[in-house]
Amino acid sequence: MPIIELLIGLSIAYVLFYGLMNHVLRRRFGDGREESSATTAVPRSQPSTVREARRPGSRTTSTVVCRVCGTGNEAGYTYCRNCVVELDGF
């Protein structure tokens, strides 16, 4: 009889642990019901633009402006640092 009670206790502990971890991971990373901005299709209505920016006390740097949100990104970036959309041509 003690082995059956042990197995039942372990089964209950496993189910509780699984439920807790599932809850924690869903709260941390989302529940998967909505699509993230990285996987949603973004209409390519306007290409990204490149502009020259001058920082005080430094040389001129290139900035790529995101076509979706308008955030300025440094020239070497592949994805927008704000909305994670792939930048054109980089």
N, C-alpha and C positions, 0 to 999 in steps of 0.2 A: 503493500500500500504506500509506503513512503516514496517509492520511485514514481508512482503515478502522480502524487501530489507535487513532487519536484518538477516533473515534466509540465504539469499544468501551470505551476508558478513561473517556470522559465518561458512558457508560451505567452502568458499574460505580460511578463516583463518585456519580451520581444515586441509585442504589439504596442505597448505603451511607449517604448523607446522609438520604434518606427514612427508612430504618430507624432511624437515630440520633434524628432528630426525633420519630418516632413513639414511640420508647422514652422520650424525655425528657418528652413531653407526657402520656403515660400515667402516668408516675410522679408528675408534678406535679398533674394534674387527675383521676386515676383512670382506670381502663380502661373504664368504662361498663357493666360487668357488673352492678354493684349499683346500686339506685336511690338517689338522694340523698334526704335527709329533706325537701327542698323539694318533690319530686315525688311522694312516696309519700302515699297517702291516710291521713289521720289520723282515727280515729273521733271524732266530736264528742259525746262523752259528757257533758262538763261545759263550760259556758261560761266564758270568761275572767272573772276577778273584778277589781274595782277596789277598792283600799284606799288609805286616806290614810296617808302616811308622813311622819314629822317628822325632818328632818335636824338635827343639832346646829348651832345658830347660824343657822338659815335658816327660811324660811317653810314651811308645810305643802305637800307635793307629792302628786299622785296617782300611784299605781303600778298597773299592770295586771299581774295574775298569770297566766302562761300556763297553759292548761288541761291541757297535755300534760306539761311538765317542771316546772312550779311556779316558774319564774324570774320575779322581779319586773322589769317593764319600765316605763320612763317613759311618761307618759300619751300622748305624741304618736306612739308607735311603732305601725307597722302590722304588723310581724312580730316574733316573739320573738327577742331577741338571742342566745339560747342554741341553740334548736333550729330556728329559722327557720319556725315555723308561723305562719300568719296569725292575728292576734289578733282576736277577735270585737268588732264594734262600733267599731273604731278604724281 
